Protein backbone atom coordinates (compact mmCIF):
# COMPACT_ATOMS: atom_id res chain seq x y z
CA UNK A 1 0.00 0.00 0.00
CA UNK A 2 1.13 3.57 -0.60
CA UNK A 3 0.75 6.10 2.19
CA UNK A 4 -0.67 9.43 1.01
CA UNK A 5 -0.21 12.58 3.09
CA UNK A 6 -1.80 15.93 2.31
CA UNK A 7 0.07 19.02 3.54
CA UNK A 8 -2.33 21.86 4.37
CA UNK A 9 -2.10 25.17 6.18
CA UNK A 10 -2.79 28.87 5.90
CA UNK A 11 -0.88 30.75 3.18
CA UNK A 12 2.74 31.45 4.17
CA UNK A 13 2.75 28.86 6.95
CA UNK A 14 5.76 27.29 5.23
CA UNK A 15 4.08 24.18 3.86
CA UNK A 16 5.38 24.58 0.30
CA UNK A 17 8.89 25.22 1.62
CA UNK A 18 8.54 22.04 3.65
CA UNK A 19 7.20 20.16 0.63
CA UNK A 20 10.15 21.30 -1.48
CA UNK A 21 12.57 20.15 1.19
CA UNK A 22 10.88 16.78 1.55
CA UNK A 23 11.28 16.16 -2.15
CA UNK A 24 14.83 17.55 -2.07
CA UNK A 25 14.10 19.70 -5.09
CA UNK A 26 12.08 22.80 -5.83
CA UNK A 27 8.86 21.25 -7.11
CA UNK A 28 6.40 23.68 -5.58
CA UNK A 29 6.72 27.39 -6.17
CA UNK A 30 7.33 28.90 -2.73
CA UNK A 31 6.74 32.63 -2.50
CA UNK A 32 6.03 35.07 0.30
CA UNK A 33 2.48 35.83 -0.75
CA UNK A 34 -0.79 33.82 -0.64
CA UNK A 35 -1.79 31.19 -3.20
CA UNK A 36 1.66 30.53 -4.67
CA UNK A 37 0.54 26.93 -5.01
CA UNK A 38 -2.51 26.87 -7.29
CA UNK A 39 -2.84 23.16 -8.04
CA UNK A 40 -1.73 20.40 -5.67
CA UNK A 41 1.87 19.35 -6.18
CA UNK A 42 2.53 15.66 -5.72
CA UNK A 43 5.81 14.00 -4.87
CA UNK A 44 6.89 10.48 -3.95
CA UNK A 45 9.38 10.32 -1.09
CA UNK A 46 11.29 7.19 0.05
CA UNK A 47 10.76 6.14 3.66
CA UNK A 48 14.10 6.30 5.50
CA UNK A 49 14.91 2.79 6.75
CA UNK A 50 18.47 1.93 7.79
CA UNK A 51 17.52 -1.76 7.97
CA UNK A 52 17.57 -1.97 4.18
CA UNK A 53 21.24 -1.02 4.04
CA UNK A 54 22.07 -3.76 6.56
CA UNK A 55 20.17 -6.33 4.51
CA UNK A 56 21.92 -5.22 1.34
CA UNK A 57 25.36 -5.78 2.92
CA UNK A 58 24.40 -9.27 4.08
CA UNK A 59 22.98 -10.35 0.72
CA UNK A 60 25.94 -8.82 -1.13
CA UNK A 61 28.39 -10.74 1.08
CA UNK A 62 26.39 -13.93 0.52
CA UNK A 63 26.52 -13.48 -3.24
CA UNK A 64 30.26 -12.75 -3.12
CA UNK A 65 31.03 -15.89 -1.10
CA UNK A 66 29.08 -18.10 -3.49
CA UNK A 67 29.86 -16.48 -6.83
CA UNK A 68 32.88 -14.28 -6.18
CA UNK A 69 30.68 -11.40 -7.28
CA UNK A 70 30.54 -7.94 -5.63
CA UNK A 71 27.12 -7.15 -7.11
CA UNK A 72 24.82 -5.34 -4.70
CA UNK A 73 21.07 -5.99 -5.03
CA UNK A 74 19.21 -2.70 -5.41
CA UNK A 75 17.29 -1.25 -2.49
CA UNK A 76 13.60 -0.48 -3.02
CA UNK A 77 12.29 1.47 -0.01
CA UNK A 78 8.67 1.97 0.95
CA UNK A 79 7.35 5.33 -0.23
CA UNK A 80 5.08 8.12 0.92
CA UNK A 81 3.11 10.31 -1.47
CA UNK A 82 3.06 13.92 -0.31
CA UNK A 83 0.46 16.29 -1.74
CA UNK A 84 1.09 20.02 -1.28
CA UNK A 85 -2.38 21.57 -1.22
CA UNK A 86 -2.83 25.28 -1.81
CA UNK A 87 -3.28 27.49 1.25
CA UNK A 88 -6.64 27.57 2.97
CA UNK A 89 -8.20 30.71 4.42
CA UNK A 90 -11.27 31.36 6.51
CA UNK A 91 -14.25 30.95 4.19
CA UNK A 92 -12.65 28.34 1.93
CA UNK A 93 -15.56 25.96 2.50
CA UNK A 94 -17.90 28.64 1.10
CA UNK A 95 -15.79 29.31 -1.95
CA UNK A 96 -13.44 32.00 -0.61
CA UNK A 97 -9.84 32.20 -1.90
CA UNK A 98 -9.58 29.97 -4.99
CA UNK A 99 -12.85 28.08 -4.42
CA UNK A 100 -13.22 25.00 -2.27
CA UNK A 101 -11.57 22.72 -4.84
CA UNK A 102 -8.61 22.70 -2.41
CA UNK A 103 -10.78 20.82 0.06
CA UNK A 104 -11.61 18.21 -2.59
CA UNK A 105 -7.91 17.35 -2.88
CA UNK A 106 -7.81 16.59 0.85
CA UNK A 107 -10.45 13.88 0.42
CA UNK A 108 -7.98 11.79 -1.58
CA UNK A 109 -5.27 11.46 1.10
CA UNK A 110 -4.91 9.00 4.01
CA UNK A 111 -3.64 11.54 6.52
CA UNK A 112 -3.76 15.31 6.84
CA UNK A 113 -0.54 17.05 7.79
CA UNK A 114 -1.61 20.44 9.17
CA UNK A 115 1.18 23.03 9.20
CA UNK A 116 0.97 26.06 11.47
CA UNK A 117 3.58 28.77 11.94
CA UNK A 118 5.45 29.80 15.07
CA UNK A 119 8.38 31.69 13.59
CA UNK A 120 8.26 35.44 13.05
CA UNK A 121 9.67 37.10 9.95
CA UNK A 122 8.78 40.66 8.91
CA UNK A 123 9.51 39.74 5.27
CA UNK A 124 6.98 36.88 5.22
CA UNK A 125 3.40 38.13 5.42
CA UNK A 126 0.99 36.35 7.75
CA UNK A 127 -2.49 36.48 6.22
CA UNK A 128 -4.19 36.56 9.64
CA UNK A 129 -1.94 39.24 11.11
CA UNK A 130 0.04 38.22 14.18
CA UNK A 131 1.62 34.78 14.51
CA UNK A 132 -0.72 32.53 16.50
CA UNK A 133 -0.44 28.79 15.72
CA UNK A 134 -3.47 27.70 17.71
CA UNK A 135 -5.70 30.28 16.02
CA UNK A 136 -4.45 29.06 12.63
CA UNK A 137 -5.20 25.45 13.57
CA UNK A 138 -8.74 26.41 14.60
CA UNK A 139 -9.33 28.25 11.32
CA UNK A 140 -8.42 25.12 9.34
CA UNK A 141 -10.36 22.78 11.63
CA UNK A 142 -13.44 25.01 11.25
CA UNK A 143 -13.17 25.00 7.45
CA UNK A 144 -12.95 21.21 7.35
CA UNK A 145 -15.99 20.92 9.63
CA UNK A 146 -17.98 23.37 7.47
CA UNK A 147 -17.05 21.43 4.33
CA UNK A 148 -18.28 18.21 5.96
CA UNK A 149 -21.54 19.88 6.97
CA UNK A 150 -22.08 20.81 3.33
CA UNK A 151 -21.58 17.17 2.37
CA UNK A 152 -24.05 15.99 5.02
CA UNK A 153 -26.69 18.53 4.00
CA UNK A 154 -26.72 17.06 0.49
CA UNK A 155 -27.64 13.56 1.71
CA UNK A 156 -31.30 12.58 1.06
CA UNK A 157 -33.46 11.16 3.81
CA UNK A 158 -34.07 7.44 3.11
CA UNK A 159 -37.60 6.40 2.16
CA UNK A 160 -39.52 5.15 5.16
CA UNK A 161 -37.41 6.88 7.83
CA UNK A 162 -40.31 9.10 8.91
CA UNK A 163 -42.41 5.97 9.50
CA UNK A 164 -39.66 4.45 11.62
CA UNK A 165 -38.96 1.44 9.41
CA UNK A 166 -37.46 0.83 5.97
CA UNK A 167 -39.78 0.67 2.98
CA UNK A 168 -39.26 -0.22 -0.65
CA UNK A 169 -35.55 -0.54 -1.46
CA UNK A 170 -34.52 1.11 1.83
CA UNK A 171 -32.58 -1.22 4.15
CA UNK A 172 -31.92 -1.24 7.88
CA UNK A 173 -28.39 -0.07 7.13
CA UNK A 174 -29.85 2.93 5.27
CA UNK A 175 -31.82 3.84 8.38
CA UNK A 176 -28.76 3.41 10.63
CA UNK A 177 -26.69 5.51 8.24
CA UNK A 178 -29.24 8.33 8.28
CA UNK A 179 -29.31 8.34 12.08
CA UNK A 180 -25.51 8.69 12.02
CA UNK A 181 -25.81 11.59 9.58
CA UNK A 182 -28.28 13.37 11.86
CA UNK A 183 -25.96 12.82 14.82
CA UNK A 184 -22.97 14.10 12.83
CA UNK A 185 -24.82 17.27 11.82
CA UNK A 186 -25.53 18.04 15.46
CA UNK A 187 -22.01 17.30 16.66
CA UNK A 188 -20.22 19.11 13.83
CA UNK A 189 -22.38 22.17 14.41
CA UNK A 190 -21.08 22.04 18.00
CA UNK A 191 -17.50 22.12 16.74
CA UNK A 192 -16.68 18.40 17.07
CA UNK A 193 -14.91 16.43 14.33
CA UNK A 194 -16.43 13.33 12.75
CA UNK A 195 -13.64 11.08 14.04
CA UNK A 196 -14.55 12.11 17.59
CA UNK A 197 -18.18 11.15 17.02
CA UNK A 198 -17.93 7.98 14.90
CA UNK A 199 -15.61 5.48 16.58
CA UNK A 200 -17.34 2.12 16.08
CA UNK A 201 -15.87 0.19 13.11
CA UNK A 202 -19.28 -0.76 11.70
CA UNK A 203 -20.48 2.83 11.84
CA UNK A 204 -17.27 3.99 10.14
CA UNK A 205 -18.07 1.64 7.24
CA UNK A 206 -21.63 2.96 6.97
CA UNK A 207 -20.41 6.52 6.29
CA UNK A 208 -17.16 5.73 4.47
CA UNK A 209 -18.64 6.68 1.10
CA UNK A 210 -19.16 10.26 2.35
CA UNK A 211 -15.36 10.81 2.47
CA UNK A 212 -15.69 13.23 5.36
CA UNK A 213 -12.60 15.38 5.85
CA UNK A 214 -12.81 15.37 9.64
CA UNK A 215 -12.79 11.55 9.70
CA UNK A 216 -9.18 11.63 8.55
CA UNK A 217 -6.36 11.43 11.09
CA UNK A 218 -4.44 14.68 11.52
CA UNK A 219 -0.75 15.18 12.19
CA UNK A 220 0.01 18.67 13.49
CA UNK A 221 3.28 20.27 12.45
CA UNK A 222 4.51 23.52 13.91
CA UNK A 223 6.95 25.32 11.61
CA UNK A 224 9.53 26.88 13.90
CA UNK A 225 12.81 28.77 13.81
CA UNK A 226 16.17 27.03 14.31
CA UNK A 227 16.42 28.26 17.91
CA UNK A 228 12.88 27.13 18.71
CA UNK A 229 13.51 23.68 17.21
CA UNK A 230 16.65 23.10 19.22
CA UNK A 231 14.93 24.03 22.48
CA UNK A 232 12.08 21.59 21.85
CA UNK A 233 14.11 18.65 20.55
CA UNK A 234 16.93 18.95 23.07
CA UNK A 235 14.44 19.15 25.94
CA UNK A 236 12.80 15.95 24.70
CA UNK A 237 9.39 17.58 24.87
CA UNK A 238 8.20 16.89 21.32
CA UNK A 239 4.93 14.98 21.51
CA UNK A 240 4.60 15.37 25.27
CA UNK A 241 1.51 16.93 26.77
CA UNK A 242 3.63 18.64 29.41
CA UNK A 243 5.26 21.05 27.01
CA UNK A 244 3.92 20.30 23.58
CA UNK A 245 3.83 23.90 22.46
CA UNK A 246 6.26 26.71 22.01
CA UNK A 247 3.45 29.20 22.30
CA UNK A 248 0.96 29.52 25.14
CA UNK A 249 -1.83 29.96 22.62
CA UNK A 250 -1.03 26.74 20.80
CA UNK A 251 -2.70 23.42 21.54
CA UNK A 252 -1.01 20.62 23.53
CA UNK A 253 -1.53 17.81 20.99
CA UNK A 254 0.44 14.62 21.49
CA UNK A 255 0.35 14.26 17.71
CA UNK A 256 2.28 17.47 17.08
CA UNK A 257 5.85 17.56 15.83
CA UNK A 258 8.12 20.53 15.36
CA UNK A 259 9.97 21.14 12.12
CA UNK A 260 12.00 24.02 10.81
CA UNK A 261 11.19 24.19 7.10
CA UNK A 262 14.25 26.42 6.71
CA UNK A 263 16.55 23.76 8.19
CA UNK A 264 14.91 21.05 6.07
CA UNK A 265 15.58 23.20 2.97
CA UNK A 266 19.24 23.53 3.92
CA UNK A 267 19.49 19.78 4.53
CA UNK A 268 18.02 19.07 1.10
CA UNK A 269 21.03 20.70 -0.59
CA UNK A 270 23.57 18.53 1.27
CA UNK A 271 24.92 15.04 0.70
CA UNK A 272 23.88 12.26 3.11
CA UNK A 273 27.16 12.52 5.05
CA UNK A 274 26.88 16.32 5.22
CA UNK A 275 23.27 16.04 6.41
CA UNK A 276 24.31 13.84 9.34
CA UNK A 277 27.09 16.25 10.28
CA UNK A 278 24.77 19.25 10.06
CA UNK A 279 22.09 17.56 12.19
CA UNK A 280 24.67 16.68 14.83
CA UNK A 281 25.88 20.28 14.90
CA UNK A 282 22.30 21.31 15.73
CA UNK A 283 21.97 18.64 18.39
CA UNK A 284 19.47 16.67 16.30
CA UNK A 285 19.48 12.92 15.70
CA UNK A 286 17.05 12.79 12.80
CA UNK A 287 15.61 15.08 10.15
CA UNK A 288 12.11 16.45 10.21
CA UNK A 289 11.21 14.14 7.32
CA UNK A 290 12.15 11.05 9.33
CA UNK A 291 10.17 12.20 12.36
CA UNK A 292 7.20 13.15 10.20
CA UNK A 293 7.05 9.78 8.43
CA UNK A 294 7.55 7.85 11.67
CA UNK A 295 4.66 9.71 13.28
CA UNK A 296 2.48 9.21 10.19
CA UNK A 297 3.09 5.45 10.33
CA UNK A 298 2.18 5.43 14.03
CA UNK A 299 -1.02 7.38 13.45
CA UNK A 300 -2.21 5.10 10.67
CA UNK A 301 -1.08 1.91 12.39
CA UNK A 302 1.38 0.99 9.63
CA UNK A 303 4.43 -1.27 9.78
CA UNK A 304 6.93 -2.62 7.25
CA UNK A 305 7.98 -6.16 6.48
CA UNK A 306 11.16 -6.81 4.52
CA UNK A 307 12.26 -9.07 1.67
CA UNK A 308 15.94 -9.80 1.09
CA UNK A 309 16.76 -11.60 -2.15
CA UNK A 310 19.48 -11.44 -4.76
CA UNK A 311 17.26 -9.39 -7.10
CA UNK A 312 16.31 -6.66 -4.62
CA UNK A 313 16.10 -5.57 -0.99
CA UNK A 314 12.67 -4.14 -0.30
CA UNK A 315 10.37 -2.75 2.38
CA UNK A 316 6.63 -3.31 2.09
CA UNK A 317 4.05 -1.25 3.97
CA UNK A 318 1.10 -3.00 5.61
CA UNK A 319 -1.42 -2.23 8.35
CA UNK A 320 -0.57 -3.57 11.81
CA UNK A 321 -2.49 -6.80 12.34
CA UNK A 322 -2.22 -7.96 8.72
CA UNK A 323 -1.99 -11.73 8.32
CA UNK A 324 0.64 -13.45 6.18
CA UNK A 325 -1.54 -14.19 3.09
CA UNK A 326 -2.70 -10.58 2.86
CA UNK A 327 0.90 -9.38 3.28
CA UNK A 328 1.89 -11.64 0.39
CA UNK A 329 -0.91 -10.04 -1.61
CA UNK A 330 0.77 -6.66 -1.22
CA UNK A 331 3.63 -8.01 -3.32
CA UNK A 332 1.28 -9.50 -5.91
CA UNK A 333 -2.44 -10.27 -5.75
CA UNK A 334 -1.78 -13.82 -7.03
CA UNK A 335 0.48 -14.43 -4.03
CA UNK A 336 -2.45 -14.14 -1.65
CA UNK A 337 -4.51 -16.62 -3.65
CA UNK A 338 -1.65 -19.11 -3.92
CA UNK A 339 -0.27 -18.67 -0.40
CA UNK A 340 1.07 -21.88 1.16
CA UNK A 341 3.32 -20.68 4.00
CA UNK A 342 5.83 -18.00 4.93
CA UNK A 343 9.43 -18.38 6.02
CA UNK A 344 9.90 -15.69 8.67
CA UNK A 345 12.75 -14.40 10.80
CA UNK A 346 13.11 -11.15 12.72
CA UNK A 347 15.41 -8.49 11.29
CA UNK A 348 17.74 -8.60 14.30
CA UNK A 349 18.17 -12.39 14.09
CA UNK A 350 18.65 -12.24 10.33
CA UNK A 351 21.47 -9.71 10.72
CA UNK A 352 23.08 -11.50 13.67
CA UNK A 353 23.17 -14.80 11.74
CA UNK A 354 24.37 -13.28 8.48
CA UNK A 355 21.43 -14.19 6.29
CA UNK A 356 19.16 -17.03 5.23
CA UNK A 357 21.72 -19.83 5.00
CA UNK A 358 22.94 -19.82 8.60
CA UNK A 359 19.48 -18.99 9.94
CA UNK A 360 18.00 -22.04 8.21
CA UNK A 361 20.88 -24.27 9.27
CA UNK A 362 20.29 -23.64 12.98
CA UNK A 363 16.50 -23.60 12.75
CA UNK A 364 15.87 -19.91 13.38
CA UNK A 365 13.63 -19.49 10.33
CA UNK A 366 10.01 -20.12 11.30
CA UNK A 367 7.38 -21.62 9.01
CA UNK A 368 4.18 -19.63 9.47
CA UNK A 369 0.72 -20.33 8.10
CA UNK A 370 -2.38 -18.37 7.11
CA UNK A 371 -3.16 -17.15 10.62
CA UNK A 372 0.26 -15.62 11.30
CA UNK A 373 0.10 -11.91 12.08
CA UNK A 374 3.00 -10.02 10.54
CA UNK A 375 5.35 -8.05 12.79
CA UNK A 376 7.32 -4.91 12.00
CA UNK A 377 10.76 -5.86 10.68
CA UNK A 378 9.89 -9.43 9.74
CA UNK A 379 12.19 -10.67 6.97
CA UNK A 380 10.04 -12.96 4.83
CA UNK A 381 10.06 -15.38 1.93
CA UNK A 382 6.60 -16.45 0.84
CA UNK A 383 5.98 -19.93 -0.54
CA UNK A 384 3.36 -19.76 -3.25
CA UNK A 385 1.44 -22.42 -5.15
CA UNK A 386 2.09 -21.56 -8.77
FENVENUR-V646981 format. One record per residue. N is the residue number from 1. D_LAST is the distance of its C-alpha to the last C-alpha in Angstrom with 2 decimals. Layout:
# FENVENUR-V646981
n: (N,N)
d_last: (D_LAST,D_LAST)
This chain:
# FENVENUR-V646981
n: (1,2,3,4,5,6,7,8,9,10,11,12,13,14,15,16,17,18,19,20,21,22,23,24,25,26,27,28,29,30,31,32,33,34,35,36,37,38,39,40,41,42,43,44,45,46,47,48,49,50,51,52,53,54,55,56,57,58,59,60,61,62,63,64,65,66,67,68,69,70,71,72,73,74,75,76,77,78,79,80,81,82,83,84,85,86,87,88,89,90,91,92,93,94,95,96,97,98,99,100,101,102,103,104,105,106,107,108,109,110,111,112,113,114,115,116,117,118,119,120,121,122,123,124,125,126,127,128,129,130,131,132,133,134,135,136,137,138,139,140,141,142,143,144,145,146,147,148,149,150,151,152,153,154,155,156,157,158,159,160,161,162,163,164,165,166,167,168,169,170,171,172,173,174,175,176,177,178,179,180,181,182,183,184,185,186,187,188,189,190,191,192,193,194,195,196,197,198,199,200,201,202,203,204,205,206,207,208,209,210,211,212,213,214,215,216,217,218,219,220,221,222,223,224,225,226,227,228,229,230,231,232,233,234,235,236,237,238,239,240,241,242,243,244,245,246,247,248,249,250,251,252,253,254,255,256,257,258,259,260,261,262,263,264,265,266,267,268,269,270,271,272,273,274,275,276,277,278,279,280,281,282,283,284,285,286,287,288,289,290,291,292,293,294,295,296,297,298,299,300,301,302,303,304,305,306,307,308,309,310,311,312,313,314,315,316,317,318,319,320,321,322,323,324,325,326,327,328,329,330,331,332,333,334,335,336,337,338,339,340,341,342,343,344,345,346,347,348,349,350,351,352,353,354,355,356,357,358,359,360,361,362,363,364,365,366,367,368,369,370,371,372,373,374,375,376,377,378,379,380,381,382,383,384,385,386)
d_last: (23.37,26.44,29.79,32.61,36.22,39.29,42.45,45.58,49.24,52.74,53.74,54.57,52.81,50.94,47.49,47.14,48.40,45.80,43.07,44.21,44.15,40.67,39.39,41.67,43.13,45.56,43.38,45.55,49.24,51.09,54.75,57.49,57.95,56.05,53.19,52.25,48.66,48.67,44.99,42.25,40.99,37.35,35.97,32.75,33.59,31.45,31.58,33.53,31.59,33.08,30.17,28.12,30.86,30.84,27.12,27.61,30.45,28.53,25.53,28.10,30.09,27.11,26.31,30.05,30.47,27.72,28.30,31.74,30.38,31.70,28.92,28.21,24.83,25.69,26.14,24.69,26.66,26.29,28.70,31.37,32.71,36.49,38.53,42.26,44.01,47.61,50.35,51.26,54.88,56.68,56.50,53.12,51.93,54.93,54.35,56.36,55.50,52.97,52.02,49.44,46.50,45.97,45.17,42.51,40.60,40.57,38.70,35.57,35.24,33.86,36.91,40.47,42.09,45.82,48.08,51.76,54.44,56.72,58.09,61.34,62.03,65.03,63.33,60.29,61.37,60.23,60.12,61.29,64.10,64.07,60.96,59.77,56.05,56.20,57.98,55.35,52.55,54.45,54.91,51.16,50.37,53.02,51.61,48.12,49.70,51.82,48.84,47.05,50.23,50.26,46.74,47.79,50.98,49.06,47.20,48.76,49.93,47.86,49.77,51.37,51.43,55.23,55.43,53.25,50.45,47.78,48.84,47.24,43.73,44.35,42.22,42.98,40.55,42.63,45.71,44.18,43.02,46.54,48.11,45.93,47.06,50.67,50.25,48.65,51.53,54.02,52.32,51.60,55.21,56.17,54.25,51.16,47.60,44.99,42.82,45.89,46.32,42.83,41.08,39.45,35.70,36.17,39.11,37.22,34.65,37.58,39.01,35.92,36.40,39.85,38.45,41.55,42.36,43.87,40.73,39.10,39.42,42.05,42.39,46.03,46.92,50.52,51.35,54.00,56.19,55.60,58.30,56.94,53.41,54.69,56.74,53.85,51.20,53.62,54.90,51.41,52.12,49.20,47.54,50.28,52.40,55.46,55.73,52.93,55.18,57.40,59.53,61.32,60.46,56.72,54.45,53.21,49.48,47.19,44.58,46.81,46.36,48.89,48.18,50.59,49.27,51.87,50.51,46.91,48.20,49.88,46.78,44.74,47.03,46.57,44.16,41.95,44.51,47.38,45.75,45.55,49.17,50.34,48.68,50.29,53.63,53.35,52.43,48.91,45.72,43.22,43.40,43.65,40.21,38.62,40.64,39.88,36.09,36.23,38.35,36.14,33.10,35.33,36.62,33.27,31.76,29.11,27.59,25.27,22.46,21.83,19.19,20.67,18.93,20.52,19.52,21.01,22.64,22.07,23.39,21.72,24.05,23.51,26.06,27.47,26.17,22.58,20.13,17.07,14.43,16.70,17.17,13.50,13.89,16.76,14.69,12.42,12.53,8.83,8.71,11.24,9.71,6.60,9.17,9.99,12.86,14.64,16.82,19.99,23.41,26.30,27.39,30.75,29.42,26.94,29.93,32.33,30.18,29.37,25.59,22.54,24.04,27.19,25.67,23.27,26.19,28.43,25.98,26.14,22.41,21.63,18.55,18.46,16.97,16.80,20.57,21.02,23.06,22.51,25.65,27.13,26.46,23.46,21.64,17.95,14.71,11.78,9.25,5.94,3.78,0.00)
